[in-house]
Amino acid sequence: MKISHLLIALPLVFAIAACEQKPLSTSEQIKDKVNDTLDRRPNEKLKDAAEDIRDGAKAAAKDLKEAAK
């Protein structure tokens, strides 16, 4: 890779890494919880699948820690 490509890509990587999602306000969190309960969130199936994967990963990590003891 040319150094010039690296010099162009590096600031872009830092700019993207600096972009954080703004924390939700209390009212937005409540609205999201209500919509989650009523299955009205946008992309509900995708979000549910991501939550299932996250929960599975947490359970696997817990099982791994217990097995290591």
Jmol script that loads the backbone (N, CA, C; Angstrom):
load data "model"
ATOM      1  N   MET A   1       0.849  -1.173   0.000  1.00  0.00           N
ATOM      2  CA  MET A   1       0.000   0.000   0.000  1.00  0.00           C
ATOM      3  C   MET A   1       0.891   1.229   0.000  1.00  0.00           C
ATOM      4  N   LYS A   2       0.517   2.178  -0.786  1.00  0.00           N
ATOM      5  CA  LYS A   2       1.305   3.400  -0.852  1.00  0.00           C
ATOM      6  C   LYS A   2       1.107   4.226   0.411  1.00  0.00           C
ATOM      7  N   ILE A   3       2.131   4.941   0.763  1.00  0.00           N
ATOM      8  CA  ILE A   3       2.072   5.795   1.952  1.00  0.00           C
ATOM      9  C   ILE A   3       0.996   6.870   1.777  1.00  0.00           C
ATOM     10  N   SER A   4       0.830   7.362   0.556  1.00  0.00           N
ATOM     11  CA  SER A   4      -0.178   8.405   0.339  1.00  0.00           C
ATOM     12  C   SER A   4      -1.579   7.879   0.630  1.00  0.00           C
ATOM     13  N   HIS A   5      -1.845   6.598   0.281  1.00  0.00           N
ATOM     14  CA  HIS A   5      -3.153   6.017   0.595  1.00  0.00           C
ATOM     15  C   HIS A   5      -3.346   5.921   2.103  1.00  0.00           C
ATOM     16  N   LEU A   6      -2.287   5.550   2.791  1.00  0.00           N
ATOM     17  CA  LEU A   6      -2.361   5.442   4.241  1.00  0.00           C
ATOM     18  C   LEU A   6      -2.603   6.806   4.883  1.00  0.00           C
ATOM     19  N   LEU A   7      -1.931   7.831   4.357  1.00  0.00           N
ATOM     20  CA  LEU A   7      -2.105   9.167   4.914  1.00  0.00           C
ATOM     21  C   LEU A   7      -3.505   9.711   4.676  1.00  0.00           C
ATOM     22  N   ILE A   8      -4.149   9.265   3.622  1.00  0.00           N
ATOM     23  CA  ILE A   8      -5.528   9.688   3.353  1.00  0.00           C
ATOM     24  C   ILE A   8      -6.497   8.869   4.203  1.00  0.00           C
ATOM     25  N   ALA A   9      -6.242   7.589   4.339  1.00  0.00           N
ATOM     26  CA  ALA A   9      -7.160   6.710   5.047  1.00  0.00           C
ATOM     27  C   ALA A   9      -7.123   6.922   6.560  1.00  0.00           C
ATOM     28  N   LEU A  10      -5.968   7.230   7.102  1.00  0.00           N
ATOM     29  CA  LEU A  10      -5.820   7.360   8.546  1.00  0.00           C
ATOM     30  C   LEU A  10      -6.743   8.423   9.156  1.00  0.00           C
ATOM     31  N   PRO A  11      -6.801   9.633   8.621  1.00  0.00           N
ATOM     32  CA  PRO A  11      -7.733  10.617   9.203  1.00  0.00           C
ATOM     33  C   PRO A  11      -9.195  10.184   9.075  1.00  0.00           C
ATOM     34  N   LEU A  12      -9.525   9.501   7.988  1.00  0.00           N
ATOM     35  CA  LEU A  12     -10.889   9.024   7.827  1.00  0.00           C
ATOM     36  C   LEU A  12     -11.245   8.000   8.898  1.00  0.00           C
ATOM     37  N   VAL A  13     -10.310   7.119   9.206  1.00  0.00           N
ATOM     38  CA  VAL A  13     -10.545   6.117  10.241  1.00  0.00           C
ATOM     39  C   VAL A  13     -10.752   6.792  11.590  1.00  0.00           C
ATOM     40  N   PHE A  14      -9.941   7.806  11.895  1.00  0.00           N
ATOM     41  CA  PHE A  14     -10.099   8.519  13.165  1.00  0.00           C
ATOM     42  C   PHE A  14     -11.417   9.278  13.211  1.00  0.00           C
ATOM     43  N   ALA A  15     -11.823   9.846  12.092  1.00  0.00           N
ATOM     44  CA  ALA A  15     -13.087  10.585  12.054  1.00  0.00           C
ATOM     45  C   ALA A  15     -14.262   9.645  12.291  1.00  0.00           C
ATOM     46  N   ILE A  16     -14.225   8.482  11.677  1.00  0.00           N
ATOM     47  CA  ILE A  16     -15.308   7.519  11.864  1.00  0.00           C
ATOM     48  C   ILE A  16     -15.322   6.991  13.292  1.00  0.00           C
ATOM     49  N   ALA A  17     -14.141   6.745  13.851  1.00  0.00           N
ATOM     50  CA  ALA A  17     -14.059   6.230  15.216  1.00  0.00           C
ATOM     51  C   ALA A  17     -14.552   7.264  16.231  1.00  0.00           C
ATOM     52  N   ALA A  18     -14.414   8.546  15.909  1.00  0.00           N
ATOM     53  CA  ALA A  18     -14.830   9.596  16.831  1.00  0.00           C
ATOM     54  C   ALA A  18     -16.345   9.771  16.856  1.00  0.00           C
ATOM     55  N   CYS A  19     -17.015   9.279  15.847  1.00  0.00           N
ATOM     56  CA  CYS A  19     -18.471   9.409  15.779  1.00  0.00           C
ATOM     57  C   CYS A  19     -19.110   8.389  16.709  1.00  0.00           C
ATOM     58  N   GLU A  20     -19.725   8.880  17.748  1.00  0.00           N
ATOM     59  CA  GLU A  20     -20.425   8.005  18.680  1.00  0.00           C
ATOM     60  C   GLU A  20     -21.912   8.258  18.570  1.00  0.00           C
ATOM     61  N   GLN A  21     -22.679   7.224  18.850  1.00  0.00           N
ATOM     62  CA  GLN A  21     -24.120   7.415  18.872  1.00  0.00           C
ATOM     63  C   GLN A  21     -24.470   8.166  20.143  1.00  0.00           C
ATOM     64  N   LYS A  22     -25.272   9.193  19.990  1.00  0.00           N
ATOM     65  CA  LYS A  22     -25.669  10.000  21.129  1.00  0.00           C
ATOM     66  C   LYS A  22     -26.553   9.159  22.050  1.00  0.00           C
ATOM     67  N   PRO A  23     -26.304   9.186  23.351  1.00  0.00           N
ATOM     68  CA  PRO A  23     -27.153   8.424  24.269  1.00  0.00           C
ATOM     69  C   PRO A  23     -28.603   8.893  24.162  1.00  0.00           C
ATOM     70  N   LEU A  24     -29.507   7.952  24.293  1.00  0.00           N
ATOM     71  CA  LEU A  24     -30.921   8.272  24.194  1.00  0.00           C
ATOM     72  C   LEU A  24     -31.389   9.023  25.437  1.00  0.00           C
ATOM     73  N   SER A  25     -32.282   9.972  25.227  1.00  0.00           N
ATOM     74  CA  SER A  25     -32.862  10.661  26.374  1.00  0.00           C
ATOM     75  C   SER A  25     -33.832   9.709  27.069  1.00  0.00           C
ATOM     76  N   THR A  26     -34.277  10.097  28.232  1.00  0.00           N
ATOM     77  CA  THR A  26     -35.178   9.238  29.014  1.00  0.00           C
ATOM     78  C   THR A  26     -36.470   8.964  28.256  1.00  0.00           C
ATOM     79  N   SER A  27     -37.011   9.996  27.608  1.00  0.00           N
ATOM     80  CA  SER A  27     -38.267   9.799  26.881  1.00  0.00           C
ATOM     81  C   SER A  27     -38.067   8.876  25.682  1.00  0.00           C
ATOM     82  N   GLU A  28     -36.914   8.979  25.008  1.00  0.00           N
ATOM     83  CA  GLU A  28     -36.637   8.084  23.884  1.00  0.00           C
ATOM     84  C   GLU A  28     -36.454   6.644  24.364  1.00  0.00           C
ATOM     85  N   GLN A  29     -35.834   6.474  25.530  1.00  0.00           N
ATOM     86  CA  GLN A  29     -35.663   5.129  26.082  1.00  0.00           C
ATOM     87  C   GLN A  29     -37.019   4.517  26.427  1.00  0.00           C
ATOM     88  N   ILE A  30     -37.910   5.303  27.023  1.00  0.00           N
ATOM     89  CA  ILE A  30     -39.241   4.805  27.373  1.00  0.00           C
ATOM     90  C   ILE A  30     -40.016   4.447  26.104  1.00  0.00           C
ATOM     91  N   LYS A  31     -39.934   5.326  25.102  1.00  0.00           N
ATOM     92  CA  LYS A  31     -40.626   5.066  23.841  1.00  0.00           C
ATOM     93  C   LYS A  31     -40.105   3.781  23.201  1.00  0.00           C
ATOM     94  N   ASP A  32     -38.781   3.573  23.240  1.00  0.00           N
ATOM     95  CA  ASP A  32     -38.197   2.357  22.667  1.00  0.00           C
ATOM     96  C   ASP A  32     -38.653   1.118  23.436  1.00  0.00           C
ATOM     97  N   LYS A  33     -38.725   1.215  24.759  1.00  0.00           N
ATOM     98  CA  LYS A  33     -39.195   0.077  25.572  1.00  0.00           C
ATOM     99  C   LYS A  33     -40.652  -0.259  25.259  1.00  0.00           C
ATOM    100  N   VAL A  34     -41.485   0.763  25.125  1.00  0.00           N
ATOM    101  CA  VAL A  34     -42.902   0.530  24.809  1.00  0.00           C
ATOM    102  C   VAL A  34     -43.027  -0.095  23.427  1.00  0.00           C
ATOM    103  N   ASN A  35     -42.310   0.470  22.451  1.00  0.00           N
ATOM    104  CA  ASN A  35     -42.354  -0.084  21.096  1.00  0.00           C
ATOM    105  C   ASN A  35     -41.802  -1.504  21.062  1.00  0.00           C
ATOM    106  N   ASP A  36     -40.802  -1.790  21.886  1.00  0.00           N
ATOM    107  CA  ASP A  36     -40.247  -3.142  21.962  1.00  0.00           C
ATOM    108  C   ASP A  36     -41.287  -4.108  22.522  1.00  0.00           C
ATOM    109  N   THR A  37     -41.976  -3.680  23.555  1.00  0.00           N
ATOM    110  CA  THR A  37     -43.002  -4.522  24.159  1.00  0.00           C
ATOM    111  C   THR A  37     -44.135  -4.821  23.179  1.00  0.00           C
ATOM    112  N   LEU A  38     -44.503  -3.829  22.396  1.00  0.00           N
ATOM    113  CA  LEU A  38     -45.606  -3.979  21.452  1.00  0.00           C
ATOM    114  C   LEU A  38     -45.144  -4.450  20.066  1.00  0.00           C
ATOM    115  N   ASP A  39     -43.853  -4.759  19.933  1.00  0.00           N
ATOM    116  CA  ASP A  39     -43.275  -5.196  18.653  1.00  0.00           C
ATOM    117  C   ASP A  39     -43.538  -4.197  17.532  1.00  0.00           C
ATOM    118  N   ARG A  40     -43.340  -2.917  17.821  1.00  0.00           N
ATOM    119  CA  ARG A  40     -43.557  -1.879  16.819  1.00  0.00           C
ATOM    120  C   ARG A  40     -42.275  -1.157  16.430  1.00  0.00           C
ATOM    121  N   ARG A  41     -41.137  -1.610  16.871  1.00  0.00           N
ATOM    122  CA  ARG A  41     -39.893  -0.931  16.517  1.00  0.00           C
ATOM    123  C   ARG A  41     -39.579  -1.136  15.046  1.00  0.00           C
ATOM    124  N   PRO A  42     -38.903  -0.175  14.409  1.00  0.00           N
ATOM    125  CA  PRO A  42     -38.455  -0.396  13.039  1.00  0.00           C
ATOM    126  C   PRO A  42     -37.434  -1.539  13.028  1.00  0.00           C
ATOM    127  N   ASN A  43     -37.496  -2.383  12.025  1.00  0.00           N
ATOM    128  CA  ASN A  43     -36.581  -3.526  11.896  1.00  0.00           C
ATOM    129  C   ASN A  43     -36.651  -4.430  13.119  1.00  0.00           C
ATOM    130  N   GLU A  44     -37.846  -4.699  13.598  1.00  0.00           N
ATOM    131  CA  GLU A  44     -38.045  -5.468  14.830  1.00  0.00           C
ATOM    132  C   GLU A  44     -37.371  -6.839  14.782  1.00  0.00           C
ATOM    133  N   LYS A  45     -37.538  -7.554  13.682  1.00  0.00           N
ATOM    134  CA  LYS A  45     -36.962  -8.898  13.599  1.00  0.00           C
ATOM    135  C   LYS A  45     -35.440  -8.855  13.654  1.00  0.00           C
ATOM    136  N   LEU A  46     -34.843  -7.869  12.992  1.00  0.00           N
ATOM    137  CA  LEU A  46     -33.390  -7.731  12.997  1.00  0.00           C
ATOM    138  C   LEU A  46     -32.889  -7.393  14.402  1.00  0.00           C
ATOM    139  N   LYS A  47     -33.575  -6.477  15.074  1.00  0.00           N
ATOM    140  CA  LYS A  47     -33.172  -6.103  16.434  1.00  0.00           C
ATOM    141  C   LYS A  47     -33.335  -7.271  17.399  1.00  0.00           C
ATOM    142  N   ASP A  48     -34.420  -8.036  17.250  1.00  0.00           N
ATOM    143  CA  ASP A  48     -34.619  -9.199  18.107  1.00  0.00           C
ATOM    144  C   ASP A  48     -33.523 -10.237  17.881  1.00  0.00           C
ATOM    145  N   ALA A  49     -33.128 -10.436  16.627  1.00  0.00           N
ATOM    146  CA  ALA A  49     -32.057 -11.392  16.326  1.00  0.00           C
ATOM    147  C   ALA A  49     -30.741 -10.927  16.945  1.00  0.00           C
ATOM    148  N   ALA A  50     -30.459  -9.633  16.864  1.00  0.00           N
ATOM    149  CA  ALA A  50     -29.228  -9.100  17.451  1.00  0.00           C
ATOM    150  C   ALA A  50     -29.244  -9.261  18.971  1.00  0.00           C
ATOM    151  N   GLU A  51     -30.399  -9.036  19.584  1.00  0.00           N
ATOM    152  CA  GLU A  51     -30.504  -9.214  21.036  1.00  0.00           C
ATOM    153  C   GLU A  51     -30.316 -10.675  21.422  1.00  0.00           C
ATOM    154  N   ASP A  52     -30.845 -11.586  20.619  1.00  0.00           N
ATOM    155  CA  ASP A  52     -30.670 -13.013  20.893  1.00  0.00           C
ATOM    156  C   ASP A  52     -29.201 -13.410  20.782  1.00  0.00           C
ATOM    157  N   ILE A  53     -28.518 -12.881  19.782  1.00  0.00           N
ATOM    158  CA  ILE A  53     -27.087 -13.176  19.612  1.00  0.00           C
ATOM    159  C   ILE A  53     -26.301 -12.632  20.796  1.00  0.00           C
ATOM    160  N   ARG A  54     -26.635 -11.404  21.211  1.00  0.00           N
ATOM    161  CA  ARG A  54     -25.937 -10.792  22.360  1.00  0.00           C
ATOM    162  C   ARG A  54     -26.145 -11.618  23.620  1.00  0.00           C
ATOM    163  N   ASP A  55     -27.383 -12.043  23.854  1.00  0.00           N
ATOM    164  CA  ASP A  55     -27.679 -12.840  25.044  1.00  0.00           C
ATOM    165  C   ASP A  55     -26.962 -14.193  24.985  1.00  0.00           C
ATOM    166  N   GLY A  56     -26.920 -14.791  23.807  1.00  0.00           N
ATOM    167  CA  GLY A  56     -26.213 -16.059  23.640  1.00  0.00           C
ATOM    168  C   GLY A  56     -24.724 -15.923  23.892  1.00  0.00           C
ATOM    169  N   ALA A  57     -24.152 -14.817  23.423  1.00  0.00           N
ATOM    170  CA  ALA A  57     -22.719 -14.583  23.636  1.00  0.00           C
ATOM    171  C   ALA A  57     -22.420 -14.388  25.121  1.00  0.00           C
ATOM    172  N   LYS A  58     -23.302 -13.666  25.812  1.00  0.00           N
ATOM    173  CA  LYS A  58     -23.111 -13.471  27.250  1.00  0.00           C
ATOM    174  C   LYS A  58     -23.193 -14.804  27.995  1.00  0.00           C
ATOM    175  N   ALA A  59     -24.169 -15.636  27.610  1.00  0.00           N
ATOM    176  CA  ALA A  59     -24.321 -16.941  28.260  1.00  0.00           C
ATOM    177  C   ALA A  59     -23.115 -17.833  27.982  1.00  0.00           C
ATOM    178  N   ALA A  60     -22.607 -17.794  26.748  1.00  0.00           N
ATOM    179  CA  ALA A  60     -21.442 -18.607  26.397  1.00  0.00           C
ATOM    180  C   ALA A  60     -20.213 -18.142  27.171  1.00  0.00           C
ATOM    181  N   ALA A  61     -20.054 -16.831  27.325  1.00  0.00           N
ATOM    182  CA  ALA A  61     -18.921 -16.311  28.093  1.00  0.00           C
ATOM    183  C   ALA A  61     -19.021 -16.728  29.553  1.00  0.00           C
ATOM    184  N   LYS A  62     -20.225 -16.689  30.095  1.00  0.00           N
ATOM    185  CA  LYS A  62     -20.429 -17.102  31.482  1.00  0.00           C
ATOM    186  C   LYS A  62     -20.112 -18.585  31.649  1.00  0.00           C
ATOM    187  N   ASP A  63     -20.586 -19.415  30.709  1.00  0.00           N
ATOM    188  CA  ASP A  63     -20.304 -20.850  30.764  1.00  0.00           C
ATOM    189  C   ASP A  63     -18.811 -21.130  30.649  1.00  0.00           C
ATOM    190  N   LEU A  64     -18.135 -20.357  29.795  1.00  0.00           N
ATOM    191  CA  LEU A  64     -16.702 -20.543  29.619  1.00  0.00           C
ATOM    192  C   LEU A  64     -15.945 -20.194  30.892  1.00  0.00           C
ATOM    193  N   LYS A  65     -16.366 -19.113  31.559  1.00  0.00           N
ATOM    194  CA  LYS A  65     -15.729 -18.723  32.816  1.00  0.00           C
ATOM    195  C   LYS A  65     -15.930 -19.792  33.886  1.00  0.00           C
ATOM    196  N   GLU A  66     -17.143 -20.337  33.932  1.00  0.00           N
ATOM    197  CA  GLU A  66     -17.422 -21.376  34.929  1.00  0.00           C
ATOM    198  C   GLU A  66     -16.640 -22.655  34.627  1.00  0.00           C
ATOM    199  N   ALA A  67     -16.482 -22.987  33.363  1.00  0.00           N
ATOM    200  CA  ALA A  67     -15.734 -24.176  32.974  1.00  0.00           C
ATOM    201  C   ALA A  67     -14.247 -24.011  33.273  1.00  0.00           C
ATOM    202  N   ALA A  68     -13.760 -22.777  33.203  1.00  0.00           N
ATOM    203  CA  ALA A  68     -12.344 -22.516  33.455  1.00  0.00           C
ATOM    204  C   ALA A  68     -12.004 -22.658  34.943  1.00  0.00           C
ATOM    205  N   LYS A  69     -12.998 -22.497  35.792  1.00  0.00           N
ATOM    206  CA  LYS A  69     -12.757 -22.611  37.240  1.00  0.00           C
ATOM    207  C   LYS A  69     -12.613 -24.015  37.590  1.00  0.00           C
TER     208      LYS A  69
END
end "model"
wireframe off; spacefill off
backbone 0.3
color backbone group
